[in-house]
Amino acid sequence: MSEEENVMVRTKDLEKTYTVSDGKTVVGLEDLTFDIPRGSFVVICGPSGSGKTTLLNILSGIDRPTKGEVQVNGQDLTGKDEDFLADFRCLHTGFVFQAYNLVSTLTVAENIAFPMEWLRKTPQEIETRVSELLSSVGLADRENHFPSQLSGGEQQRVAFARALANDPELILADEPTGNLDSKNAERILKVLQELKEKGKTVIVSTHEKQVREFADIVITLKNGRVVTDSE
Amino acid sequence: MNSGAGFPVNDLFRRRFQTGLAITTLTLSVSSTLFLLFFISRLGLGGSFSAKTLTLGLNSIFSQFNFFLGGLIFLVGIVLTSFIVFLMMTQRTRDFGLIKAAGCPNSLVAGYFMTELLTLSFIGCSLGLFFGFIFDYATSIFIFSEYQLVNWWLAPVIFIVFLVLAIFFGLQPIFKVSKMSAAAALSQAKYFGLSDEFSFKSSRIKLGWRIAVRSLFRRKTATIRIILFLSVVFALLTVSVTGGIVAKDTTNDWLGNSVSDGIVAVADSNFGRQYELLLSKFNSGKEVEDFNYTDPELGVKSDVIDAICLMTFVESVDPRLIVYGHVKEIANFTVAEDSMQILPVGDHREGDCLVIGVDPQNIDNVGAMKGRFLSSNDSLTAVIGDSVSQSMYSPSPSRYVVLSDPLVQSIQFNNTNFQIVGLCVDPLNNGFVTYVPLEKMMATTGLDRPNIVFIKIADSYPVDRAVEELKNIVQNVDSSLDVFDFREIVKQNSDFLSSIWSIILFLPVFSLISASLCIVGYLMLSIEEQRHEFGALRAIGAKPRVIFSISVIQSASVIFSGFAVGTSLGVIIALMILIADPVVTSSSIAIIICWILSGLIGIFLLSLYPSFKLAKTSILKLLS
């Protein structure tokens, strides 16, 4: 594998600014330039408002940078239209939101299945994959339940299963343990480690020290800038 | 936490979008109802717009039609108001739970939300009254070129009814949520008034459909209410359009019969002009009041009629003797079918009208009939106009007249009784006419000559040329005579009637606009509550068109359900109130279908706006 192919994420002079209601510009991210190799476990940390979630959103194609370039899994996301980014999110990334963001009108199984339905996979493929994922997160007996009937930890696990549905190369998790008790947090960290072992690239934003212990790379942000970068 | 009214007011400002939408919809509901009821009043239901024109029979049809429209418009307003406040307050369930969970006593939280409800309802209803008057004033000036306040009492009635309804329906979710525990109010299942019963679990349908349909099922109450609202709107549209177009065609057909194509008249020039005024009274004219109909000089001599008969283009000649006279109602008796009791029919009412002697064998132009027209074997029979029937032969509680039916009664003129055999709609003298056999008419009046002669011109012969030739012939014999072509007046009458029907047909357009804005409001609120989930779907990889299609499926489901129920109801109501023997042509059916489909398509297209807006919204904004 060439050095170029070994890079999962590449950013160059990345910048994100917001215009707030009084017309002032607020810097979200500034001059971010870094590479993340494939198969690494990356932790983005920093205080609240430092730009962790903004960075994850840009890397996943949910948000667009104001300036600079982003390449993920060999795909240049700069200046791409919404349909391209939707396909990119569906095919190449799995995002675990801090607030889970499960669709309340779909059952647990359907929440996991719907990213696969957009890729027009066969019902047999989808069923097999959903069973596999439900077993891996320990929710095989809850497949017909709705999100409102699950606890916070269970919803987080469904969110993980959904993120893995299309077997993406890149997993992004925004504060995945922030709302969980220590037992559930450990379970999630174990899942993340297993993913890394399977060769997936995992990027986690957190401010918990426990998570940093698993990291290959830690990117610390402060006021939208990288403060330290260690391997 | 603020105390008193501070918190509710701040809360309303904080939720500017929802507050604005709720006030706008409530204002629209009250103002459109008030405006439409004012407008209907002007058109005839207790108003004065058509009181001095048209025949009483046609006025009665308009009143009946307007009464149904008024009822439906009122119903639209009520359903819309109840729906909006219910939806608005149901969406506060979670906030209620949050405040309760923070330790605020139940009574205080309920008080906050009641204050919000009262504030919104009062502002919405007050603005509704204000705009209702403004719309009414602007429309009156634009259409009738004058403003005169009619039935002003409708304003306080509507204000009170709508305010009470808004408070009543808005309090229901407040009381419901006040009985819930904080945990239940905060629960996702109760969020936005969701049902916690998920009974619809089929997964054989496509993802977009699954989410859309489940979302509608989940918000059962709101979905049922919007379908109910749209049903009433489509029922209103169907009744006004179907009834209006059929009634327009039917009444225009009646008018067309008053003076058929190819008929001209020969009469003394003064009498002819008076006849023109009597005919145009239907739309605006006024006859010469002290005109002497019995003047023997007005009679058309027999040698004139003989000369006319000799002309090649004349197909038939219809001589008439018209006088203005005093007529009396002759009561009768009937036997009740169930009790075999003998019951009186009618009374002894009197009135003035044109009495027209016609030769039944030669008659060419007769308006629409109930019963039959005079036949050649008739001697002492009469056909009365609809205005005579309405004014002298209808049940009258004030005179204790319970049973009244002109077809079993008689009419007296110059001490001669004529048995009534039919009713007609005749624009002449606004329907205040009575037809009797010419022979008996001459006998009772002592006049031996007709004062007007109608001539049917052969279809192949140009009417204008026939008029010129007739003029030469009749004026050679009697220079006081002239030839009259009434086609222009008949056209004016027909146009006038059409314009009134057009104005009535315009009413559902306002309701449609109101319904369209309401459906947009509903969809915006509906999208607002699902915003986060749509954001999640987009973040996971759903393209904007997937989200757009979910939103469109939801709006299409409620609109088409409302359309199906509403048009079915509308057709039933329209059949119930349609006039007897309606004229229904294939073109009128096509126009009706076009109108109703346009309404459906219009509402549907407008409902796409929130969906487009949703598809354009960024994921982060949706998720925020």
Interface residues (C-beta under 8 A of the other chain):
Chain A: N57 S60 I62 D63 E82 D83 A86 D87 R89 C90 L91 F95 F97 N101 L102 V103 S104 T105 L106 T107 A109 E110 F114 P115 E117 W118 N144 F146 P147 S148 R162
Chain B: S187 Q188 A189 D196 F198 K201 S203 L207 R210 I211 R214 S215 R218 H532 E533 G535 A536 L537 R538 A539 I540 G541 A542 K543 P544 V546 S618 I619 L620 L623
